[in-house]
Amino acid sequence: MDKNNGSDQGYQAGDKLLIGLLLAVLTFGMFAQTILNIATTIRTDLELV
């Protein structure tokens, strides 16, 4: 009898995981860039300068 029925293969990362990680990094980068671009406006509006 074959004891390897496929249940002990372990986790295999697929394309969905890679795409999810890529989108997460891209989203974070875009958010950080946006904050850097409008930081002076935020400081002026809050009268911190």
C-alpha positions in Angstrom: 0.0 0.0 0.0 1.3 3.5 -0.9 1.7 5.6 2.2 2.4 8.8 0.2 -1.1 9.9 -0.6 -0.2 13.6 -1.2 -1.2 14.8 2.2 2.4 15.4 3.4 3.6 17.5 0.5 3.7 20.7 2.6 2.9 24.2 1.7 3.7 25.3 -1.9 3.6 29.0 -2.6 1.8 29.8 -5.8 1.4 32.7 -8.1 -1.4 34.2 -6.0 0.9 34.7 -3.0 3.6 36.4 -5.1 1.0 38.7 -6.7 -0.4 39.5 -3.3 3.0 40.4 -1.9 3.9 42.5 -5.0 0.6 44.4 -4.7 1.1 45.0 -1.0 4.6 46.4 -1.5 3.4 48.5 -4.4 0.5 49.9 -2.4 2.8 50.8 0.6 5.2 52.5 -1.8 2.5 54.5 -3.4 1.2 55.6 0.0 4.6 56.6 1.3 5.3 58.6 -1.9 2.0 60.4 -1.6 2.7 61.4 2.0 6.2 62.7 1.0 4.7 64.7 -1.8 2.0 66.4 0.3 4.0 66.7 3.6 4.7 70.4 3.0 1.0 71.1 2.4 0.0 69.2 5.5 2.6 71.2 7.6 1.4 74.5 6.2 -2.3 73.7 6.8 -1.6 72.6 10.4 0.6 75.7 10.9 3.6 73.6 12.0 6.1 75.5 10.0 
